[in-house]
């Protein structure tokens, strides 16, 4: 059984680094929305979360966030250096989350330290336009939601990963000025 586990993403001997992409946008004449994907693979299979995944050797946090964002929602991208005046450049670390999942016997199946990288949708990207997001790769669905809707989903047991609304709120509080200025 251990040989099979060595090929899996589960049952590692040490925590792994994961990176989440907390992508915000402001549709025309609307409130800010954050991108969520429904996870198509464990851990947290079927739950709504931010696009993200494991950091690869030699990859920066921002690079991991951008890669995972593009893999899971084609056309979605963080804005570039133009947003520096609002305190945001290509995506900035906004939080970190411990994600520890145990199996039925209590053994740690998955242990990720997830670094959440927040950003604003790039101008001209599919995410910045009124288009519906299209899920790919590790996501079975993608959707834009307001912070209020995300908080409602979480409160109602809406199959959201733990802490998702708190992280979204922290990112919006930190980078809300960029959204209000219309960066993107």
C-alpha positions, -999 to 999 in steps of 0.1 A, spaced: 0 0 0 29 24 8 42 19 -28 9 31 -42 9 60 -18 43 72 -31 27 78 -65 -2 97 -50 -5 133 -39 -16 120 -5 2 107 25 34 127 22 60 127 49 60 164 52 37 193 44 36 206 9 33 243 -3 1 251 -21 -7 285 -37 -42 299 -41 -51 326 -66 -76 351 -51 -87 369 -83 -110 398 -80 -128 418 -107 -153 446 -109 -179 440 -136 -193 472 -152 -216 489 -127 -214 461 -102 -198 451 -69 -164 433 -68 -165 396 -75 -140 369 -66 -133 338 -88 -142 304 -73 -137 269 -88 -152 237 -78 -124 213 -70 -123 182 -94 -96 164 -74 -88 157 -37 -82 172 -13 -116 189 -9 -131 172 -40 -163 190 -49 -158 220 -27 -157 256 -40 -123 273 -35 -99 296 -52 -79 283 -82 -46 269 -70 -23 240 -65 12 228 -55 42 250 -59 69 235 -82 106 235 -74 121 268 -85 88 285 -90 79 317 -72 46 322 -53 34 347 -79 44 323 -107 26 294 -91 -6 315 -87 -5 327 -123 2 292 -137 -26 276 -116 -50 304 -125 -44 299 -162 -46 261 -160 -78 260 -141 -96 290 -157 -82 297 -192 -81 334 -200 -80 345 -163 -49 365 -154 -36 389 -128 -30 426 -138 5 438 -142 26 466 -126 0 493 -134 -17 485 -102 13 493 -80 -2 526 -70 -30 507 -52 -5 485 -34 -8 455 -57 17 441 -83 9 410 -103 -5 394 -73 5 399 -37 5 375 -7 -26 382 14 -28 352 38 -17 317 46 -39 288 55 -32 254 70 -51 226 52 -48 193 70 -71 164 59 -73 132 78 -86 98 65 -111 76 83 -85 61 105 -72 95 116 -40 94 96 -30 126 78 -39 121 42 -31 157 29 -12 185 46 -7 217 26 4 251 38 -15 273 13 -2 308 5 -30 329 -8 -20 354 -35 -45 381 -43 -48 401 -74 -71 419 -98 -82 406 -132 -60 419 -161 -76 444 -185 -86 427 -217 -85 392 -201 -116 370 -202 -119 375 -165 -121 413 -168 -149 411 -194 -184 401 -187 -178 365 -198 -186 335 -176 -155 317 -164 -147 284 -180 -132 257 -158 -104 233 -170 -78 211 -155 -83 206 -118 -117 224 -117 -151 210 -126 -168 245 -126 -160 281 -122 -181 311 -110 -178 347 -100 -194 356 -67 -196 387 -45 -181 385 -10 -216 386 4 -226 356 -17 -195 337 -7 -202 344 30 -238 331 25 -225 300 8 -201 293 37 -227 300 64 -252 277 47 -228 249 45 -224 256 8 -196 233 2 -168 259 4 -133 252 16 -127 262 52 -117 299 56 -124 308 20 -147 337 28 -122 350 55 -94 350 29 -115 367 3 -125 394 28 -89 400 38 -78 404 2 -107 428 -5 -99 449 25 -62 450 16 -66 457 -21 -101 472 -23 -86 505 -34 -72 489 -65 -107 476 -74 -123 510 -67 -98 527 -90 -107 503 -117 -73 488 -121 -73 458 -144 
